[in-house]
Amino acid sequence: RERCSVVAAVERLCGMQAQEPRPPFPGLWTRLHGFCRQDLHRALHDRTIVRGTLMRGTLHLMSAADYITHRLTLQPMLTRSLALLGTRAEGLDAEEVLPVARALLDERPRTFGELRAALVEQFPEINDRALGFTVRMRLPLVMIPTEDRWGFPADARFGLAESWLGTLVSDEANLEALILRYLAAFGPATGADVQQWSGLQGIKPVLESLRPRLALFRDERGRALFDLPSAPRPAEDTPAPPRFLPEFDNLLLSHADRTRVLGDEHRHFVLGAKNGRIPATVLVDGSVAGTWRVERKKLTATLAITPFDPLSKSDAAALAAEGDALLRFLEEEATTFDVKQNPPLNAV
């Protein structure tokens, strides 16, 4: 675990997947020494970390400084996602809708249910979901934190980023800067990896223009892998202790080639859900080796580990110890804690 601030950790990852409010908390707990829930709460409320629609059109945590710098760079991907509306966008003119939405959000932050209702009053012929989705993808918005346990209620309010942060979002796109930040977090990587993480197109020519400034490697298939020259690249035999990753963790979502952390033979256990959910996973020796979930019955909290294959006694014991500490972090109001191991999905 690293000894650094929450803001520094989120910046090092160039954002953390936060489609749901809870996962960033165990995601930071598993990465930082001595992380407390209040650490992230404090950063959200002092506005040094924000939660908004960013990479791949999904909700992420990002430092305020990175949001201001990189939000416009991501706009082409967010605008392109409006094609998902199909015929629901019939008759919608974004240049008419966006000023109205901005004025409504200037008045006060609103949930999207409230915002859609207000927009329908002025655009009664337009699909309400199309109105809301257009605003979410086109305006720089952030979610307003509360004192809820995981920082946000289920139906959080959104506000204009410039109002919440007290400064304008950069009006200059800089794809080079975003690619370099990605490589600092996830390199060595291919252009396809950068595209998978960001959702942006046109990565390859920009990455090629950066080639003189980057370290170049080749993977087993001969593909070019780019990295920052000074980036740490631990030796192959560096110990990788067992770790618990939350749902939707960026470690699993930030490369086109998932085999660097997830074996093809286990892919369907993690990426095969019809609803698109990415389960919480366990790492053994740096690779995804199973899934985990927490069950709560009154004051008893249980963390259930489901390995893909049978675990060695030493790995099982190390996971049990790590899982007990995680369970006590997540379910601090419980009085009884239990870590159990389910039968392997690939039983032998």
TORPABA-124872 format. One line per 5 residues: number of its first residue (from 1); their letters; for each residue x, y, z of C-alpha. Coordinates in pm, 1 decimal. Layout:
! residues N
NUM> A> X,Y,Z | ...
END
This chain:
! residues 348
1> RERCS> 0.0,0.0,0.0 | 110.5,353.8,-75.2 | 142.7,636.1,173.8 | -12.7,931.8,-5.2 | -322.9,1148.0,4.6
6> VVAAV> -656.6,1049.7,-145.2 | -625.0,1327.4,-403.8 | -277.4,1206.3,-506.1 | -405.7,848.0,-536.3 | -700.2,945.9,-757.9
11> ERLCG> -468.4,1157.6,-971.6 | -218.3,873.5,-1003.1 | -498.7,658.7,-1148.0 | -622.0,953.4,-1359.3 | -968.4,893.6,-1212.2
16> MQAQE> -1149.3,607.5,-1041.4 | -1455.1,432.6,-1175.9 | -1747.1,543.2,-956.4 | -2059.0,431.2,-1139.1 | -2190.7,347.9,-792.4
21> PRPPF> -2085.5,549.7,-486.5 | -1942.2,270.5,-268.3 | -1671.3,103.6,-484.7 | -1414.3,387.6,-465.1 | -1398.9,344.6,-87.4
26> PGLWT> -1273.6,-17.8,-90.0 | -1076.0,71.3,-402.9 | -879.9,330.6,-207.1 | -865.7,115.4,107.1 | -691.4,-160.8,-88.5
31> RLHGF> -438.7,84.1,-238.0 | -355.7,324.2,47.5 | -196.8,273.5,386.8 | -431.2,376.9,668.7 | -717.7,494.1,446.6
36> CRQDL> -1032.1,601.7,636.2 | -1378.0,662.5,494.4 | -1360.8,1022.6,617.4 | -1055.0,1085.3,399.0 | -1259.7,1060.0,79.9
41> HRALH> -1559.1,1237.9,235.5 | -1333.0,1530.2,323.4 | -1188.5,1551.2,-27.8 | -1536.7,1545.0,-181.9 | -1668.2,1816.8,47.0
46> DRTIV> -1365.5,2042.8,17.9 | -1406.1,2006.1,-359.9 | -1059.8,1867.4,-433.6 | -1221.3,1549.9,-575.0 | -1538.0,1548.7,-785.4
51> RGTLM> -1765.2,1279.9,-928.9 | -1888.6,1327.3,-1282.4 | -1946.8,1169.8,-1624.3 | -1605.3,1116.1,-1780.2 | -1419.5,824.5,-1943.5
56> RGTLH> -1638.1,590.7,-2149.8 | -1938.4,807.8,-2058.8 | -1949.0,657.8,-1709.0 | -1924.6,815.3,-1365.3 | -1573.2,856.2,-1226.7
61> LMSAA> -1401.5,1027.2,-939.1 | -1138.1,1272.5,-1057.6 | -937.3,1540.0,-884.5 | -1077.6,1887.1,-937.2 | -755.1,1990.0,-1111.7
66> DYITH> -772.8,1696.4,-1355.0 | -1142.8,1751.6,-1419.8 | -1077.9,2115.3,-1510.7 | -789.1,2014.7,-1738.2 | -927.3,1705.0,-1912.3
71> RLTLQ> -1307.0,1737.8,-1925.5 | -1316.0,1911.1,-2265.2 | -1073.7,1657.0,-2414.9 | -1332.6,1386.6,-2343.7 | -1619.4,1581.9,-2501.9
76> PMLTR> -1605.6,1421.5,-2851.3 | -1665.2,1078.3,-2695.4 | -1950.2,1211.1,-2479.9 | -2111.2,1383.5,-2778.3 | -2077.2,1069.2,-2990.7
81> SLALL> -2262.7,869.9,-2724.3 | -2576.9,1070.6,-2799.5 | -2624.2,840.8,-3100.6 | -2749.5,585.1,-2847.1 | -3070.0,787.6,-2819.8
86> GTRAE> -3178.8,689.2,-3170.3 | -3532.7,800.0,-3251.6 | -3589.0,923.7,-2895.7 | -3389.6,1234.3,-2988.8 | -3633.1,1324.8,-3266.9
91> GLDAE> -3695.3,1700.3,-3270.5 | -3429.5,1772.8,-3008.5 | -3205.6,2073.2,-3076.0 | -2922.3,2067.0,-2823.5 | -2835.9,2432.2,-2889.7
96> EVLPV> -3183.2,2525.6,-2765.5 | -3192.3,2283.8,-2473.8 | -2848.6,2339.8,-2320.4 | -2888.2,2711.8,-2233.4 | -3218.9,2633.2,-2062.1
101> ARALL> -3060.5,2347.2,-1867.8 | -2766.9,2566.4,-1769.5 | -3003.0,2833.9,-1638.8 | -3196.3,2576.6,-1434.4 | -2875.9,2441.4,-1282.4
106> DERPR> -2751.5,2794.3,-1219.6 | -3052.5,2838.2,-992.2 | -2963.1,2533.9,-782.0 | -2829.5,2177.6,-818.1 | -3099.8,1930.4,-914.9
111> TFGEL> -3150.9,1557.4,-945.1 | -3195.9,1443.2,-1301.3 | -3557.5,1362.2,-1225.1 | -3612.3,1724.4,-1126.6 | -3414.4,1853.4,-1423.7
116> RAALV> -3601.9,1639.4,-1675.8 | -3936.8,1752.0,-1536.4 | -3836.0,2117.6,-1563.6 | -3708.1,2070.8,-1919.1 | -4025.4,1893.9,-2030.5
121> EQFPE> -4222.1,2199.3,-1923.5 | -4032.2,2402.1,-2183.2 | -3989.3,2124.4,-2443.3 | -4310.2,1920.8,-2407.5 | -4275.4,1750.2,-2745.1
126> INDRA> -3929.6,1604.4,-2670.5 | -3861.9,1273.0,-2497.0 | -3770.1,1343.2,-2134.7 | -3493.1,1082.9,-2126.3 | -3338.6,1229.5,-2439.3
131> LGFTV> -3341.8,1572.9,-2279.1 | -3171.3,1448.8,-1964.0 | -2911.5,1237.6,-2144.9 | -2818.5,1525.1,-2376.0 | -2758.2,1754.6,-2079.3
136> RMRLP> -2556.9,1488.8,-1893.8 | -2328.0,1432.4,-2193.0 | -2289.5,1789.3,-2314.0 | -2259.0,2004.8,-2000.1 | -1968.3,1974.5,-1754.2
141> LVMIP> -2157.8,1859.1,-1444.3 | -2053.9,1718.9,-1107.6 | -2254.4,1536.7,-843.2 | -2307.6,1715.3,-513.0 | -2180.7,1510.2,-215.8
146> TEDRW> -2381.0,1462.8,103.6 | -2318.9,1309.5,444.6 | -2444.5,971.6,319.5 | -2218.4,683.9,419.4 | -2061.7,650.5,76.3
151> GFPAD> -2069.4,1019.0,-6.6 | -2380.4,1033.3,-226.3 | -2747.0,930.2,-206.5 | -2893.6,696.5,-468.0 | -3049.6,994.7,-646.4
156> ARFGL> -2779.6,1258.5,-613.1 | -2809.8,1617.0,-728.4 | -2600.6,1748.5,-1015.2 | -2459.4,2097.7,-1046.1 | -2252.1,2291.5,-1296.5
161> AESWL> -1884.3,2213.2,-1247.1 | -1783.1,2575.7,-1279.4 | -2023.8,2677.2,-1001.4 | -1916.5,2395.5,-765.2 | -1544.4,2449.0,-826.8
166> GTLVS> -1553.4,2827.8,-854.7 | -1352.1,2826.4,-1176.4 | -1406.5,2767.2,-1545.5 | -1341.0,2429.3,-1702.6 | -1056.6,2451.1,-1955.8
171> DEANL> -1178.1,2536.9,-2304.8 | -874.1,2374.5,-2468.0 | -867.6,2005.8,-2556.2 | -530.4,1836.2,-2506.9 | -533.7,1471.0,-2608.1
176> EALIL> -155.9,1444.0,-2570.1 | -176.5,1541.3,-2203.2 | -455.8,1290.3,-2137.7 | -264.5,1007.2,-2308.1 | 44.5,1081.4,-2100.1
181> RYLAA> -163.7,1073.8,-1783.9 | -311.4,741.0,-1889.8 | 32.7,593.6,-1948.6 | 147.7,717.7,-1607.4 | -138.7,519.0,-1456.0
186> FGPAT> -159.7,209.4,-1677.6 | 143.2,183.8,-1905.3 | 301.7,-0.5,-2077.9 | 1.1,4.4,-2307.7 | -112.1,1.1,-2670.2
191> GADVQ> -319.0,258.3,-2853.3 | -613.2,18.1,-2826.8 | -568.8,18.7,-2449.6 | -586.9,398.1,-2436.2 | -900.8,391.0,-2649.2
196> QWSGL> -1060.4,123.4,-2429.5 | -997.8,332.4,-2117.0 | -1105.4,668.8,-2254.4 | -1366.0,582.0,-2516.1 | -1198.0,835.7,-2746.5
201> QGIKP> -1107.5,779.3,-3109.5 | -803.1,901.8,-3302.3 | -558.4,775.4,-3040.8 | -303.4,607.1,-3271.1 | -170.9,914.2,-3460.2
206> VLESL> -133.8,1114.9,-3140.0 | 44.1,825.6,-2968.6 | 276.3,793.2,-3268.4 | 359.1,1163.8,-3248.7 | 458.9,1109.1,-2885.4
211> RPRLA> 686.2,813.1,-2971.1 | 1016.7,1010.3,-2937.9 | 919.7,1102.3,-2580.4 | 817.4,750.1,-2474.1 | 975.6,417.3,-2388.5
216> LFRDE> 882.2,145.8,-2640.0 | 838.7,-226.4,-2570.7 | 696.2,-526.7,-2756.2 | 459.2,-781.9,-2610.2 | 458.7,-1154.4,-2687.8
221> RGRAL> 257.1,-1088.6,-3004.3 | 488.8,-815.4,-3125.6 | 253.1,-528.1,-3050.0 | 404.8,-192.6,-2957.9 | 363.1,-98.1,-2592.5
226> FDLPS> 425.8,262.0,-2488.2 | 523.3,388.8,-2145.9 | 677.9,690.1,-1976.8 | 1057.1,652.6,-1967.8 | 1073.8,710.2,-1591.9
231> APRPA> 771.7,494.2,-1500.1 | 828.9,211.4,-1249.9 | 836.7,-133.2,-1407.1 | 878.4,-389.9,-1128.6 | 1068.7,-709.5,-1195.7
236> EDTPA> 866.6,-1015.6,-1290.7 | 935.2,-1186.1,-956.1 | 821.0,-888.4,-743.7 | 581.3,-1020.6,-474.4 | 218.2,-926.5,-531.1
241> PPRFL> 19.7,-978.5,-208.0 | -350.0,-1072.7,-222.5 | -582.5,-780.4,-273.4 | -956.3,-714.9,-299.1 | -1082.1,-494.0,-583.5
246> PEFDN> -1430.6,-339.2,-583.4 | -1695.3,-361.6,-852.6 | -1604.7,-191.0,-1183.1 | -1241.9,-137.6,-1078.9 | -1036.7,38.5,-1344.6
251> LLLSH> -762.1,-223.5,-1322.2 | -998.3,-453.5,-1515.1 | -1144.9,-187.0,-1743.9 | -844.2,14.4,-1861.0 | -688.3,-218.9,-2120.6
256> ADRTR> -824.7,-372.3,-2438.4 | -617.5,-681.6,-2357.9 | -753.2,-799.7,-2022.7 | -521.9,-1103.7,-2010.6 | -257.4,-903.2,-1826.9
261> VLGDE> -473.4,-941.3,-1513.4 | -754.1,-1181.1,-1614.1 | -701.4,-1518.3,-1778.7 | -917.0,-1597.1,-2081.8 | -1036.8,-1914.1,-1908.9
266> HRHFV> -1186.3,-1698.2,-1631.0 | -1313.1,-1411.9,-1845.0 | -1676.7,-1525.5,-1847.9 | -1691.0,-1524.8,-1468.3 | -1609.6,-1151.7,-1460.9
271> LGAKN> -1712.2,-1000.2,-1793.6 | -2000.9,-1225.3,-1890.4 | -2287.2,-1062.0,-1697.6 | -2579.7,-968.5,-1922.4 | -2645.2,-651.4,-1723.4
276> GRIPA> -2288.6,-529.0,-1779.6 | -2193.9,-540.8,-1412.5 | -1830.6,-605.6,-1324.4 | -1820.0,-795.2,-993.5 | -1580.7,-730.0,-707.7
281> TVLVD> -1271.1,-945.4,-756.9 | -974.8,-1086.2,-564.6 | -616.0,-1076.6,-685.4 | -372.1,-1358.1,-613.0 | -15.3,-1298.8,-732.0
286> GSVAG> -138.9,-1001.7,-933.4 | -406.4,-1187.2,-1132.0 | -782.2,-1207.2,-1084.1 | -846.5,-1535.2,-905.2 | -1207.4,-1505.8,-791.8
291> TWRVE> -1488.5,-1279.2,-683.0 | -1615.1,-1158.7,-346.2 | -1923.5,-1005.5,-192.1 | -2041.7,-888.6,148.1 | -2358.0,-1017.9,312.8
296> RKKLT> -2510.0,-845.0,614.6 | -2769.5,-995.2,853.2 | -2846.3,-766.8,1145.1 | -2514.3,-720.5,1327.4 | -2335.5,-1008.9,1151.5
301> ATLAI> -2125.1,-927.8,844.7 | -1988.7,-1199.5,616.8 | -1741.7,-1165.2,331.2 | -1779.8,-1456.2,87.8 | -1491.3,-1536.6,-148.3
306> TPFDP> -1561.6,-1748.1,-456.2 | -1233.6,-1858.4,-618.3 | -1219.4,-1970.2,-979.2 | -983.1,-2257.4,-899.9 | -878.3,-2426.9,-575.8
311> LSKSD> -647.9,-2203.2,-368.9 | -334.6,-2309.0,-188.7 | -353.5,-2308.0,190.2 | -119.8,-2008.7,211.0 | -319.3,-1804.5,-44.4
316> AAALA> -648.0,-1893.9,125.6 | -510.5,-1787.3,464.0 | -371.6,-1459.8,326.0 | -703.2,-1379.3,157.2 | -892.7,-1457.6,477.5
321> AEGDA> -676.2,-1214.7,676.2 | -704.5,-941.4,415.8 | -1078.6,-1005.3,381.0 | -1134.7,-976.0,755.7 | -968.4,-633.3,759.8
326> LLRFL> -1172.2,-519.5,458.1 | -1495.9,-644.5,612.7 | -1432.4,-447.0,930.3 | -1371.0,-137.4,718.4 | -1688.8,-178.1,511.9
331> EEEAT> -1922.7,-290.6,790.9 | -1795.9,-93.0,1087.7 | -2133.8,-106.3,1263.7 | -2141.1,-487.5,1272.5 | -2034.1,-676.0,1583.6
336> TFDVK> -1964.3,-1019.2,1432.7 | -1737.6,-1070.3,1132.5 | -1685.2,-1382.6,925.2 | -1487.7,-1458.2,609.7 | -1591.0,-1772.0,423.2
341> QNPPL> -1465.7,-1940.6,108.1 | -1720.0,-2084.9,-131.8 | -1638.9,-2390.9,-343.9 | -1425.1,-2306.2,-650.7 | -1617.7,-2239.2,-969.7
346> NAV> -1375.2,-2471.1,-1150.7 | -1376.7,-2753.2,-895.5 | -1132.9,-3036.3,-956.5
END
